[in-house]
Amino acid sequence: MKLTEKMSYLKGYIDGIDLDTTTKEGKILANVADVMQEMVAYIEDLQGQVDELTELCEILDEDLGSVEEDFYDFDDDDEDDDDCECDDDDDFDDYDFDDEDDDEELYEVVCPTCGDSILLDSGMLDEGSMACPNCGENLEFDLDDLDADDLDVSDDDTPENM
């Protein structure tokens, strides 16, 4: 039985017993029945609105799915498509990379605390110090004591061996 049917049955039962509304108890029961009748009507209205909104959400979900397929061009067969003439290397084609830094020498420094190898360029060395990105230890670089011979490092030597 639906809620409205149950309330109608209850209202008919109250009317059928000839409830004496002159007593306090009779007045209370009659008012409770009236309030319940209004609540049932309100709940039925809310249920109708929920049903409409649910249907609208389903329609919007279907429409959004269509838009996503069109916009993102979803195709489950793309992964298995051997006929793809895609260029997988074009991910960075739109970016303008600065190639000037490619010629700059990098220096390897090992943190005495954590042993992490850090690559630095001359600009970072000129700053004189930096925090180790791994452990936070303050690393200081004093290049004033180095001779010109010390700066001529072979491929096997690293700044840690100087």
N, C-alpha and C positions, 0 to 999 in steps of 0.2 A: 504494500500500500504506500502511496505517495504521502508526503507530509500534509498536503491540502486535504486529501481524503481522510486521513486520521483526524485532522482538526474538525472536519465536517461531522464525522462520526461522534466525536467528543461533544461538540456543540449540540447536536441532535439529542444525545443522551442527557445532557444538562437540561435542555428544554423539555424532554420527555418525563423527567422526574418531578416536574412542577416545583422547581427550586424556589423556596420562600426568600425573596430578595428583601424582605423587611427585617430579617435578622442580620446580625453582623457577619455570620459565617456565609450566609447566602449572598450578601453584597460582595464579600471578598471573592467567592467562587465565580460570580458573574463577571466581576472586573478582571480576574485572572484569565477567564475564558476570552474576554474581549481583547486583552493585551496579547494573548497567544494567537488570536486570529490575525491581528495586525503583524505580529512577528512572522507568521507563516507567509503572509502576502509579501512582506519585505524580503524574506529569504527566497521565495520563488522569483521575485524580481532580480535579486542578486545572481541567482543561478542562471537566469536567462542572459544576463550581462556577461557572466563568466563563459558561458557557452559561445556567445558571439565573439568575445575576445579570443577564445581558444581557436575558433575557426579562422579569425583574421590572422592570428599568429602563424597558423599552418600555411595560409596563403602567402604571407610575407616570407616564410621560410622557403617555400618552393620558389618564389620569385627571386629571392636572394641566391639560392642555389643556381638558378639559371644565369644570373648576372655573374656569379663567381666563375662558372664554366666559361662564359663568354669572355670575361675580362682576363682571367688567368689562363685560359685555354687549357683546362685540365684534360688530360688524355692519359688514361691508365696504360696505354700501349707504348708511351714514349720511351720507357726504360728498356723495352725489348725491341725497339725499332732500329734495325741494322741499316736501313736506308736513310738514316738521318744524315743530312749534309751540314750538321751544326759545326760551328767553330768553338771548341771548348776553351780556346785560348783568349777569347774576346772579353773575358770578365773584366780586365783592367784596361781595355782599349780606350775607354772614355776618360781615363784619368791622365793628367799631365804630370809625369814624374820628373823630378829634377835630377838630371844625370850628372850635374857638376860635382856632387859629393862622391861619385864613384872613384875619382882619382885620389881622394884623400886617404892617407894611411891611417890604419887603425892599430891601436896598441892594446895588448892584452895585459891586464893587471889581475892578480889573484888576491882576494881578500884574505888577510892573515887570520881572521877570526873564523869564518865559515868555509874558506877554501873555494868559494865561488869564483869562476873566471868571468871577468868583465871586459868588454871591448870598448875602448875609448878613442875618440878622435883628438886631434891636437887642441881643439877649442875646449874640450872638457879638461884636458890636462892643464891648460893655461889658467883655468879657474882656480887651481891650487888644491881643491878638495871636493869631495862629494860623499854622499851616504851610499853605502853598499845597498843595492836594491834587494838583496836576499836577507841580510841580517840587520841592516841599519847602521852598522859600524861606520864611523867617520874615517874616510880614507884621505890622507893628505899626500900631495904630490909636490916635491921640492925639486925643481929642475935647475936651480941656480948652481948646484954643486957639480953638475955634469959637465964634462969636457966635450969637445967636438968629437973626439975619438969614441966616447961613450955612446954618442948618438948614432954611430955607424954600427948598427946591429945586424948580424947575419940572420939568415932565415931560421936557424936553430935556436937563436937566443931570443928570450922574451924579456921585458922590463923587470920581471921578478928575479932574473939571474944577474942583473946589473948591480 
